[in-house]
Amino acid sequence: MKTRIKYCKVCDVDFPTMYRIQYKNPKEWVFVCEACLLKVKKDNNKYRYGGTWKR
């Protein structure tokens, strides 16, 4: 079976669980790790959750 790999858009590290979000303009869906999610989500009115991806 093929291993699926995704890298965090903020820290560029591979994680087994990633979060699909929009957090800045232009509104683009990106995958981020949990640590980066908590950083960009705080006090961000552009933040939008789009689902969880698990390897």
C-alpha positions in Angstrom: 0.0 0.0 0.0 1.2 3.5 -0.8 2.1 5.7 2.1 0.5 9.1 2.0 2.6 12.0 3.2 1.5 15.6 3.8 3.7 18.4 5.1 2.6 21.2 7.3 2.3 24.4 5.3 3.7 26.5 8.2 6.6 24.4 9.7 7.1 22.0 6.7 7.2 18.8 8.8 5.4 15.6 8.1 2.8 14.6 10.7 0.3 11.6 10.8 -2.6 13.9 11.6 -3.1 17.2 9.8 -5.8 19.8 9.8 -7.3 21.4 6.6 -7.8 25.1 7.2 -7.9 28.6 5.7 -6.2 31.2 7.8 -5.1 34.1 5.5 -5.8 35.9 2.3 -6.1 34.8 -0.4 -8.3 32.1 1.1 -6.6 28.9 0.2 -7.0 25.5 1.8 -3.8 24.2 3.4 -2.8 21.4 5.7 -1.2 22.3 9.1 -0.1 20.3 12.1 -1.8 20.7 15.5 0.9 23.0 17.0 0.7 25.4 14.0 -3.1 25.2 14.0 -3.2 26.5 17.5 -0.8 29.4 16.6 -2.6 30.6 13.5 -6.1 30.0 14.9 -5.7 32.3 17.9 -7.5 35.7 17.3 -7.7 35.1 13.6 -11.1 36.1 12.0 -10.0 34.6 8.7 -9.6 31.1 10.2 -11.9 28.4 8.8 -11.7 24.6 9.7 -12.1 22.2 6.8 -11.5 18.7 8.2 -9.0 16.4 9.7 -6.7 14.2 7.6 -5.2 11.0 9.1 -2.6 8.8 7.6 
